Amino acid sequence: MSTITLHIPDTFELDERSTLRFLAAKLYESGKLSLGQAAELAGLSKTTFAEILADFDVPFINYSLEDILRDAGNI
């Protein structure tokens, strides 16, 4: 396991929990993490993590238009 240390000024008023959830949501959105991996990073169950994605304007279904069209062609 890797450890990343962020030095965030107190004036930003960010807490560790919300920062981890934001980071996990954005890494999920970008396709860098699966839903399960992102939930684990956020310290949440998959179901709970999926429910908070909207708080960060991240869609639960994370498919590009190209992926949808490719999958539709395979039916």
C-alpha positions in Angstrom: 0.0 0.0 0.0 1.2 3.5 -0.8 0.8 6.5 1.4 0.3 10.0 0.0 0.6 13.0 2.3 -1.2 16.2 1.4 -0.4 19.4 3.2 -3.6 21.4 3.1 -3.7 24.9 4.6 -6.2 25.3 7.4 -7.7 28.2 5.5 -9.1 25.7 3.0 -11.3 24.2 5.7 -11.2 20.7 4.3 -11.4 17.6 6.5 -9.8 14.3 5.7 -13.1 12.4 5.2 -14.7 14.7 2.7 -11.4 15.1 0.8 -11.0 11.3 0.5 -14.6 11.0 -0.7 -14.1 13.7 -3.3 -10.8 12.2 -4.5 -12.4 8.7 -4.7 -15.4 10.1 -6.6 -13.2 11.9 -9.2 -10.9 8.9 -9.6 -14.0 6.8 -10.3 -15.4 9.3 -12.7 -12.1 9.4 -14.7 -12.0 5.6 -14.8 -8.9 5.2 -12.7 -10.7 3.3 -10.0 -13.6 0.8 -10.1 -16.6 1.4 -8.0 -15.3 -1.0 -5.4 -11.8 0.5 -5.3 -13.2 4.0 -5.0 -15.6 2.9 -2.2 -12.7 1.3 -0.3 -10.6 4.5 -0.7 -13.5 6.5 0.7 -14.0 4.1 3.5 -17.6 3.3 2.5 -19.6 0.3 1.2 -20.2 0.2 -2.5 -23.9 1.1 -2.0 -23.2 4.1 0.2 -20.4 5.3 -2.1 -22.8 5.0 -5.1 -25.3 7.1 -3.2 -22.8 10.0 -2.5 -21.6 10.2 -6.1 -24.3 12.8 -6.9 -22.9 15.0 -4.2 -19.8 15.4 -6.4 -21.7 15.6 -9.7 -20.4 12.2 -10.7 -22.7 9.9 -12.6 -23.2 6.3 -11.2 -23.2 4.9 -14.7 -19.8 5.7 -16.0 -19.9 4.8 -19.7 -18.8 7.0 -22.5 -21.0 7.4 -25.6 -18.4 5.3 -27.5 -18.7 2.5 -25.0 -22.5 2.5 -25.2 -22.5 2.4 -29.0 -19.9 -0.3 -29.0 -21.9 -2.4 -26.6 -25.1 -1.8 -28.5 -23.4 -3.1 -31.6 -22.6 -6.4 -29.9 -26.2 -7.3 -29.1 
